[in-house]
Amino acid sequence: MYKYLVILILFSFVLCFCDKDQKTIIIPSIKEKINPSLKEPIFVIDSTIITDFVELITSKGILKIGLYGNDAPITVDNFLGLVKRNYYNGVLIHRVARDFIIQTGDGFTRDKNNEKNWGYGGESIYGHEFADEINENSALFREGYIKGTVAMANSGKNSNKSQFFFCLEDAMYIDHNYTIFGRVISGIDVLDQICDVEVIPSERGKYDGLPKIPIKIINARIINFK
């Protein structure tokens, strides 16, 4: 008698968490929406909201970037603030690592006489380095550094200023140590062009270094994307 009572309780417990008509399955971190006509669950992956748009006119073409102001508010405010100050105008792309990343945002690169320090400069609107914004529970974290992602470059934890990088195919293997704050929504072909330029080899490798022919951000501006 006791055996049958236990089975009955377990069966009732299962029924509480299952919908026998629609066969709903709850999967953690995924939003579920039921389509009654199919009687099958449709899963909608968490999405991030683009709050602002910036256009970078480069000597290789135009890049339009959508920014994640809700996920990385401090970083996005800094980026927009620097754009408003025209900080990025005239700055060079100082590192191209083929199929990996494209890095820029160092104000030192405006000065040819200061080339030895290229890659070490930068500033923020806050007057100092600022903290990373990395949320392990966010959709951005789960998605990672896929091609077209825009993330902050730094010299260690919480050392963000103005330098940032664009992710290419192999960047997906980067550790989650860099704040993701945007995505290229137009101009992936421009990234591909930059990726293939000849570079001056560095200690990082034959295909990782300063472009032989300078690539410049001519103008950065906030836009209304249409």
Secondary structure, DSSP 8 states (H G I E B T S, - for coil): -HHHHHHHHHHHHHHHT--TTT-----TTEEEEEETTTTEEEEEE------EEEEEEETTEEEEEEE-TTTSHHHHHHHHHHHHTTTTTT-BEEEEETTTEEEE--GGGG-GGGGGGTTS----TTSS-B-----TTSHHHHH-S-TTEEEE--SSTT-BSS-EEEE-GGGGGS-S-S-EEEEEEE-HHHHHHHHTS-EEEETTEEEEEEESS--BEEEEEEE---
